[in-house]
Amino acid sequence: MIDKLVGKIKKLNAPIVVGLDPNLAFVPEHIQKKAFDEYGETLEGAAEAIWQFNKAIVDAVYDLIPAVKPQIAMYEQFGLPGLEAFHRTVEYCRQKDLVIIGDIKRGDIGSTSEAYARGHLGPVKVGSRSLYGFNEDFVTLNPYMGSDSINPFINTAKKEKKGAFILVKTSNPSSGEFQDRLIDGRPLFEYVAEKVNEWGSDYVGECGYSYVGAVVGATYPEQARITRKLMPKAYILVPGYGAQGATAKDLLPNFDENGLGAIVNSSRGIIAAYKQEKYAKFGAEHFADASRAAVIDMQKDIASVL
Ligand SMILES: O=C(O)c1cc(=O)[nH]c(=O)n1[C@@H]1O[C@H](COP(=O)(O)O)[C@@H](O)[C@H]1O
């Protein structure tokens, strides 16, 4: 899957992942109304609204981008109907040949991680059958519980030719609280970066990159300079561009000398583009066209610095 991802990034000249984080507040009134008319103001109604919203955005942008990253929290907030909308979204994106990064940020004791890995990457055995649950191509992982919490995902990813992005230095304001703490004079995130490099060293695709990747927030370019060197084979998922304030220049340290090695996420900046002054001319009716315009602008913005 890392080869498919890198191949698509090169072909489209777009190291971009659109984050499908559909809060109801982003879903235009007319879509909400239609869903509520059909299902009432219920969890089912909310799930239908976010699914229709996602579908319109995917239809508008799929030919421009290599990948999507549905963030499971935005679906979980609507309970089981929300998770069904997550699954539908994953399946729809697969039909559109997009690489799917399930943003699930999991990691637990080994036996529990094995179950998460089966549910999100691999098949689960049911009697004589092997069945897929959510079936994303990559997942995001939280490595705080150590190697035995990560290994089940790596083993499953290897069998399935899929992959993972492991949190190394996150984009949020408090990310330094623990991640920057010094241990023997070096910040914790550097140790995690070295571990990501080690976890991925045996699992390198034809493109030269490992299918064990990392997450490094665009909001911390200085730290990215260090992590890029510590894990030369890791593809880096870079969130924080757009809504969290990072600019194209901030992304640069995550890329290699060939302009590869990183893929930049934008969620609110794309899916809620119609709410920004810059794209207001599209109006809520044409929210998906606003998202397309925002993807094109993001692609140009990143290309201008690479
Ligand atoms: O793993 C992630 O994707 C992630 C890691 C991180 O350090 N920061 C971060 O913002 N994210 C996710 O990236 C997305 C960012 O959304 P926007 O700020 O709207 O572009 C959300 O789904 C976050 O959960």
The ligand as a Tripos MOL2 file, in Angstrom:
@<TRIPOS>MOLECULE
LIG
   24    25     1     0     0
SMALL
NO_CHARGES

@<TRIPOS>ATOM
      1 O1         -3.1090   11.5630   13.5920 O.co2     1 LIG1
      2 C1         -3.5860   12.5950   13.1340 C.2       1 LIG1
      3 O2         -4.0800   12.6210   12.0220 O.co2     1 LIG1
      4 C2         -3.4150   13.8500   13.8890 C.ar      1 LIG1
      5 C3         -2.2620   13.9640   14.6390 C.ar      1 LIG1
      6 C4         -1.8870   15.2080   15.1480 C.ar      1 LIG1
      7 O3         -0.8150   15.3830   15.7300 O.2       1 LIG1
      8 N1         -2.7120   16.2630   14.9430 N.ar      1 LIG1
      9 C5         -3.8930   16.1660   14.2580 C.ar      1 LIG1
     10 O4         -4.5700   17.1830   14.0750 O.2       1 LIG1
     11 N2         -4.2960   14.9430   13.7850 N.ar      1 LIG1
     12 C6         -5.6150   14.7730   13.1220 C.3       1 LIG1
     13 O5         -5.6060   15.5250   11.9020 O.3       1 LIG1
     14 C7         -6.8550   16.1790   11.6900 C.3       1 LIG1
     15 C8         -6.6280   17.6760   11.6440 C.3       1 LIG1
     16 O6         -7.7930   18.3410   11.2720 O.3       1 LIG1
     17 P1         -7.7990   19.8680   10.7890 P.3       1 LIG1
     18 O7         -7.0960   20.6650   11.8390 O.co2     1 LIG1
     19 O8         -9.2520   20.2130   10.6610 O.co2     1 LIG1
     20 O9         -7.0710   19.9400    9.4670 O.co2     1 LIG1
     21 C9         -7.7720   15.6930   12.8190 C.3       1 LIG1
     22 O10        -8.4480   14.5350   12.3500 O.3       1 LIG1
     23 C10        -6.8100   15.3050   13.9210 C.3       1 LIG1
     24 O11        -7.3390   14.2790   14.7470 O.3       1 LIG1
@<TRIPOS>BOND
     1     1     2 2
     2     2     3 1
     3     2     4 1
     4     4     5 ar
     5     4    11 ar
     6     5     6 ar
     7     6     7 2
     8     6     8 ar
     9     8     9 ar
    10     9    10 2
    11     9    11 ar
    12    11    12 1
    13    12    13 1
    14    12    23 1
    15    13    14 1
    16    14    15 1
    17    14    21 1
    18    15    16 1
    19    16    17 1
    20    17    18 2
    21    17    19 1
    22    17    20 1
    23    21    22 1
    24    21    23 1
    25    23    24 1
@<TRIPOS>SUBSTRUCTURE
     1 LIG1         1 GROUP 0 **** ****
